[in-house]
């Protein structure tokens, strides 16, 4: 399956790799930025174990909520809409890709949808969980089941062989699907995908109002974040960077530039550095 190796690279290497973490009280290199609220889930590598942390932007306090010795990699996947729990993506060479849900205090760690290799999770504002899955067949002669699932049900077969990112529209009726062949809008009622933008994209983020999509475009020069209208029109290059995430009021975009996390004020075009955090997932 071509996508699996790409996903691991995008989630960890693109996010700046992993840094050692010796303390559990303050975020590494944390720089307060006026107007930035909420919290950030991220991962570090410490003494050959992966640690999952949550950083509070208001206080600068970091809590370690999970340590894994069994996984070759773990990273935050998706916040639940209320911000009190999240999906963690877990990978090992022996078991493949798995999704686990856990509370923000580290309790309740449990696997979600145990069948198959599951990855690239995304919650809708209403709490529906979309993810990519590759389910091996018990019959060697039978075809594998692969595609985009929502709450355990197959929605779009074979979508995830080239998919790189999933983001919900706020009404919960459609999904933006980024892939190496283009940006698509998936209508859940009709289970049809409409091409919005041609290109190679590593990820997508639908704005809170649903009127714009930030996409991570990839070419030989590197990663560039574009903004495009929800219907695919009026695409424009915003900034050199990767992995865009919206603020709650859509006035800012958080993104990676190299190994560092930045936030852009869209009205002014000004960028402010947040710090160096691998696999960062913002709950604004």
Rosetta blueprint (number, residue, H / E / L):
1 X L
2 X H
3 X H
4 X H
5 X H
6 X H
7 X H
8 X H
9 X H
10 X H
11 X H
12 X H
13 X H
14 X L
15 X L
16 X L
17 X L
18 X L
19 X L
20 X L
21 X L
22 X L
23 X L
24 X L
25 X L
26 X E
27 X L
28 X L
29 X L
30 X L
31 X L
32 X L
33 X L
34 X L
35 X L
36 X L
37 X L
38 X L
39 X E
40 X E
41 X E
42 X E
43 X E
44 X E
45 X E
46 X E
47 X L
48 X L
49 X E
50 X E
51 X E
52 X E
53 X E
54 X E
55 X E
56 X E
57 X L
58 X L
59 X L
60 X L
61 X E
62 X E
63 X E
64 X E
65 X E
66 X E
67 X E
68 X E
69 X L
70 X L
71 X L
72 X L
73 X E
74 X E
75 X E
76 X E
77 X E
78 X E
79 X E
80 X L
81 X L
82 X L
83 X L
84 X L
85 X E
86 X E
87 X E
88 X E
89 X E
90 X E
91 X E
92 X E
93 X L
94 X L
95 X L
96 X E
97 X E
98 X E
99 X E
100 X E
101 X E
102 X E
103 X E
104 X L
105 X L
106 X L
107 X L
108 X L
109 X L
110 X E
111 X E
112 X E
113 X L
114 X L
115 X L
116 X L
117 X E
118 X E
119 X E
120 X E
121 X E
122 X E
123 X E
124 X L
125 X L
126 X L
127 X L
128 X L
129 X E
130 X E
131 X E
132 X E
133 X E
134 X E
135 X E
136 X L
137 X L
138 X L
139 X L
140 X L
141 X L
142 X L
143 X L
144 X L
145 X E
146 X E
147 X E
148 X E
149 X E
150 X E
151 X L
152 X L
153 X E
154 X E
155 X E
156 X E
157 X E
158 X L
159 X H
160 X H
161 X H
162 X L
163 X E
164 X E
165 X E
166 X E
167 X E
168 X E
169 X L
170 X L
171 X L
172 X L
173 X L
174 X E
175 X E
176 X E
177 X E
178 X E
179 X E
180 X L
181 X L
182 X E
183 X E
184 X E
185 X E
186 X E
187 X E
188 X L
189 X L
190 X L
191 X L
192 X E
193 X E
194 X E
195 X E
196 X E
197 X E
198 X E
199 X L
200 X L
201 X E
202 X E
203 X E
204 X E
205 X E
206 X E
207 X L
208 X L
209 X L
210 X L
211 X L
212 X E
213 X E
214 X E
215 X E
216 X E
217 X E
218 X E
219 X E
220 X L
221 X L
222 X E
223 X E
224 X E
225 X E
226 X E
227 X E
228 X E
229 X E
230 X L
231 X L
232 X L
233 X L
234 X L
235 X L
236 X E
237 X E
238 X E
239 X E
240 X E
241 X L
242 X E
243 X E
244 X E
245 X E
246 X E
247 X L
248 X L
249 X L
250 X L
251 X L
252 X E
253 X E
254 X E
255 X E
256 X E
257 X E
258 X L
259 X L
260 X E
261 X E
262 X E
263 X E
264 X E
265 X E
266 X L
267 X L
268 X L
269 X L
270 X E
271 X E
272 X E
273 X E
274 X E
275 X E
276 X L
277 X L
278 X E
279 X E
280 X E
281 X E
282 X E
283 X E
284 X L
